[in-house]
Amino acid sequence: MSTNNKRASKFARFWKIIGPGLVTGASDDDPSGIATYSQAGAAFGLSTLWTSIIAFPLMAAIQQMCARIGLVTSQGLTGTLKKHYPKPILYIMLVFSFPAIILNIGADIAGMGAVGNLLFPSIDATFFSIFFTILLLGLIIYLPYLKIAAILKYLCIVMLVYFIVPFLYKQDIYEIAKATFIPTIKFDKEFLAILVGILGTTISPYLFFWQASVEVEEMKHKKKHLIVNKKIMNEMKQDVDFGMTFSGLVMYFIILTTGTVLFKGGVHQIDTVEQAAIALKPLAGNLAYLLFAIGVIGTGLIAIPVLSGSLSYIFTETFGWEQGLDKKFHEAKGFYIIIGISLLLGLSLNYIGITPIQSLIYTAILYGMTAPVLIAIILHISNNKKIMGENVNTKTTNILGFTALIIMTLAAGLLLYFQFVK
């Protein structure tokens, strides 16, 4: 076999392994996340580039724990909570997760609609929002899990546009390297607030639920759910690590783009993704603007099924209903009805006076309050031999997990302080 054929074969094997981790990582960079990263770059230049390096190991550790819980227990995170923990904890998670995810969906749908309008100005943004909602609902209900998984996986390729955009503008390599590897921290409200926003966007509770549940789906289709061995665990780690690396790079390049183009161009306030796209056009050219906008729609098409799916898994596991993207509508009506309701409620937010900016603020508060509690529970489950057997956390995973817990607890405190005291 030639060297090229060997490489192609190796890549094919790797591409087959990756899936849930890649989709989870890509969904983390949803339109609302892109708005947060864009504001970080516009307001503070390259000062927050280093956060992508710090966030990666923390994200990877938490998501690996969630994936391992799904693989070992053959249940989603909600099912494990229900089985091993007091009911009030489960219901508190449900009460906080529902509005947070709906608000997140609403912000993403609005962002996609607004960007659609930028690309085709003659068509109203409302039409695009409705179109994307109906399209996603139809695909989720009518396509089997394997098709949905494949579509989401290949949609991740669209996000590669963010790796190109920064290089359509002249860059200072030394300045970039310095900002990447030497952390900058400014002890003022605005800078600390954007750091909290970045953390809340990258380490989001809905990703914990999705990762565990979708691993169970994968196991069912691969018919490996009876044998969780080292090979499966290693494949899961490769998948999650690749997905979180991909997510971190997308975040890095968005901050790099806005930190060089917008910040240096005098644009320091970005509230929505369409504002970021519009601001790029005169400063970096039509191609940068077009690629940035296409990326927003691509990320929304990945993130919204993950958001609505995670919410549906939470509800159906809580109440013991039939669930799963591999099931047809008549086999799991409740599961798909919740997905439909979540999309329609998200779409309706703009019509009841809740703006995308308000949605982002409320989502950040709700995620910020639930993330530390969930991380603590995930750590407890992952170290419980009665549940996990020999697949408990390693020392390194625990160090990273507890670091994430401490940082997210501090972030939650700062977030509440900024919102209600300052």
N, C-alpha and C positions, 0 to 999 in steps of 0.2 A: 504494500500500500504506500502511495506517495505521501510526502510530507503534507501537501495540501489536503489530500483525502483524510489523513489522520486528524488534521486540525478541524476539518468539516465534521468528521464523526464525533470528535470530542465536544465540539460546540453543540451538535445535535443532542448529545446525551445531557449536556448541561442545560440546554433550553428545555428539555423534557422534565428535568428535576425542578426547575424554578416555576413558580406559579403563585400560590397564595401569598408568599412573602413579598414578591415583586408587586403584585396588585395592591397589597396592603400599604407598602411603601409609597407607591405612586398615588394612591388615594389620599395619603397624608398631605400631598401638595395640591390640594383642591383649590378652586378659585378664591375662596376666602383666605386660605393660607398664602396664596400668591399675593393677595392684597396686603397681608401682614408683612411679608418679606419685602414687597415693593416699598412700603412705608419705611421699613428699617433702612433700606438703601438710600431712599430719597432724603430722609431726615438726617442720617448719620454717616453717609458715604460708605466706606468699607469697614467701619468700626465694629460691625457685628458679624463679619465674615467668619470669625473664629468659632461662632456658636455652632456651625454645621459640623465642625470637627468634634466638639464636646458632646453634641447631641447624639451622634451616631452610636457610640457604645452603649449609651443609656437606652436608646430606642431599641437597639438590637437585643439587649439583655431582657427587657420587659416583653418584647414580642416573642422571643424564643421561649420564655416561661409560659406565655399564653398558648403557644403552639404545642408545647410539650404537654400541658394540661389537657388539651383537646385530644392529642394522640393517645395518651395513657388512659384517660377516663372514658374515651369515646363519647364525651359530652362537651357542650359548649361551656363557657365560663359561668353563664347563668345557671345551667343545670348542676354544675359542681357547687356553686354557692347555695343553691336550693337544698342540695342533699346534705351538705356538711356544716352549714352555718345557720344562725338564727334567722327566721323569716323577716324580722324588721330590717336587717341589713339589705336583704334582697329587694324589699319594697322601697327602701330609701334610694337605692341605685336606680330603680325603675322610675321613681318620681322625678329624679334629677335628670336621668338620661333622656326621657321622652321629649321634654321641651328643648333641651340642648341640641339634640339631633335634628329635630324639626326646624329650629332656627338656623342650624348649619345648612340643611338642605335648601331652605328658603334663600339664604345668602348666595349659595352656589347657583341655584336656578336663575336668580336675578342677575348674577354676574355673567352667566352664559348668554342670557337674553340681551344684555347690554352690549356685550362684545359681538354677538351676532348682528346687532343693529349697526355697529361700527363698520363691519365688513360689508354689510348690505344696507346702506342708509335709507333706502326707499321702503324697507320693511321694518315695522315698529318692533321695539324690543319685546313688548308684551307677546307678540305673535311668536317670536323665537322661544320665549320662556315656556309658552303653552306647547309649542312643537316639541321641544326637548323633553318636557314632562311626559307627554303622550308617547313619544318614541321610546323612552326608557321604560315606561310602564309596560308597553307592549312587548319589548324584548325580554324583560325580566319574567313576565308571565308565560310567554309562549315558547321561549327557547329552553332546552334542557340545560342542566348545570354545566356539562362539559363544553357546550357551545358558548355559554355566558363566560365561563372561565377563559376560554380561548380568545374571545373578543376582547375582554378586559386586558388580557396578557399582551395582545398585539397592539391595543390602543396605547400601551405604555411607550411604544416606539415614537408616538407623536411627541412625547415630552422631551425627546432628544433635541427638539428645536431650541430649548433653553440653553443647551450646550453650545449652540452656534451664535445666538444673539449677541453675547458680549464681545465677540471678536469681529463684529461688524463696526466696531468703534475702537479707536486707538487706545491701547491699554498700557499702563506702567507696571511691568512685571515685578519690579522690586517692591513697589507700593502694595501690590496684591499679596505677595509672599509675606511681607511684614504683617499685614492685617490678618492673614490666615493663621499664622503660627504664634503671634504675640498678642494675647488677649488685651482688649481695651475695655475698661469699665469706667463709666462716668457716674458719679453718685448724685445724679439729679433725677427728678421725677420722670421726665420724658424718656431718658435713656433706659432707666430701670423698667419703666412700663413696657417699652418695646422688647426688652429681654424676656419679660414675663409673657408677653404676647407670643414671641417666637417659641418659647418652651411649651406654652399651652397649645400651640398649633401643631408642634411636632410630636408631643407625647399626649395623645388624645384618647380618652376612655373608650370611644366607640371602636377604635382599632383593636383594643384588647378583646372585646367581645367577638368582633369579626374574625380575628386570627384564630381563636380557639374553635369557633363553629365551622369555619371553612376548612380547617384541617380535618375535622370529622367527615365533612363532605368528600374531601379528597381520598380519605382512607376507604370510604365506602366504594368509591369508583375504582380504586386500585386493588380492592379486595384484600387489603392488608390489615384490616381492623382487628384481627385476632393475634397478629404477631408484630409487636412494636420492638424492633431490634436496633442495634447500633447503626446499621446501614440507613434505616429510615430516619433515625435521629440526626445522623450526619447530613443527610439530604435536606432535612428540614432546616438545619443550621445554615447550610449553604444558601438555601432559598431566602431565608429571613435576612441573613447578612447581605446578600446581593440586593434585596429589596430595600433595606434600610440605607445601604450605600447609595443606591439610585436616588432615593428620596432626599438624602443629604446633599447629593450633588446638584439636584434640581434646585433646592433651596439656596445652595451656594451660588449658583450661576444667576439666579434671579436677583439676589442681593448684589452680586458683582455687576450685573447689568444696570440696575437702578442706582447703585452706589457710585458708578462712574458716569453714566450718561445723565441721569436726572439730577443727582446731587451737584455735579460739576456744572450742569446747565441751569442751576438756580431753581430747580423744582424740588421743594422740600416737604410738600404735603400731598400724600396720596391716600385717599380713603377707599377707593374701589379699583378693581382690576382694569376697568375701561379707562379710568383716569391715567393709569400707568401706561396703557397702550397708546392713548392719545398723546401723552407727554413725550413718548419715545419717538413719535413720527417725525417731528421737525428736527430733533436732535441727533437721531441715529439713522434716519431714513425709512423709506417705505417697507423695505424687506424686514427690518427689525420689528417694526410695528405689526406687520402681517404675521410673522412667525410667533410673536408674543401672543397675539390674539388667537391664533389657531391652537396654541398650547393651552390657553385657558379653556377652550371648548373641549379639548381632549381630556384635560384633567377632570372637568366636570362630569364627562361621560363615564369616567372611571369611578370617581368619588361618590356620586349620588347612589348608584346601586349598592356600594359598600355601606354608606350611611343608612339607607332604608333597610338593607338586609340585616345589618347589625341590630337595628331597632326591632325588627321582626323576630330575630332569633331570641332577643331578650324577652319579649312578650310571650312567645310560644313556649319557650322553655320554662318560664315562670308559671304558666297556667297548664302546662302539660299537653299542649295542642300538637297536632301533626305539623311538621316543619321540614324545610329543606328545599333548596333551589333545584334539586334533582326530581322533586315531585311535581306532578301536573296540578293544575289549578283545583280540580275537583277532589284531589287527594289531600290537599293542604290549603283549604279555602281561607282559613284564618290567617295563615302565614302570608298569603298574597294580598289579602284584604288590608292587612296592616301596612304592607309595602305601598299599596295604592293610596291609603289614607295619608301616610307620611308624605308622599310626593304631592298630593293635592293640598294638604295643609301648608307645606313648604311654599308651593306656588301661590297660595292665597295670602301669604304674609304681606306682600307689597300692596295688596288691595284693602288691607285693614289698617294701614297706617304705620306698619313696622318696616323701617328702611333697612337695607342691607347692612349699614353701619351699626344700627341698633341691634340687629340680629347677631353681628359679630361680637359686640360688647356683652350681650346677655349670654351668648354661647361660651365665651371665654370665662365668665363668672361661674357658670354651671359646671363646665369642664374642670375649672380650677378647683372647685370645691369637692368634686368627686374623684379626681385623679389620685390624690394622695391616699384616700381611703382604699381605692381599688388596688393601687400598687402594693399597699400593706397586706391586703387580702391575698393577692397573687403571690407575694413572697411567702406568706404563711402556707398557702396550698402547696407551693413548689418545694417547700422544705418538710412537708408532712409525709412521712414514709407510709402511713396507712393509706394515703391516697395515691402517692406517686411511686411507691415501691423503691426500686433502685435508681429511678430517674429523678431523684431530688437534685436540687441546685448544687453546682460546684461552688467552691470558695470564691472564685473570680466572679461568677454570676451573681452571687449574694452581695459582693462588694459593689458591683455596678448597680444592682437592684436597690440596695439601701442608699446609695448615693443619689439615685433618681428619686427615691422617696423623700430624702432630706431636701433636695433642690426643689421638687414640686410642692412640698409643704411650705417652704419659704416663699415660693412663687405665689402660692394661693394666698398667703398672708399679705404679701405686697399688693396683689391684685385687689383684694378686699379693701386694703388701706387706701389705695389710689382711687377706688370707685366711691367709697363711702365716707372717708375721713378728709382726704386732701381736696 
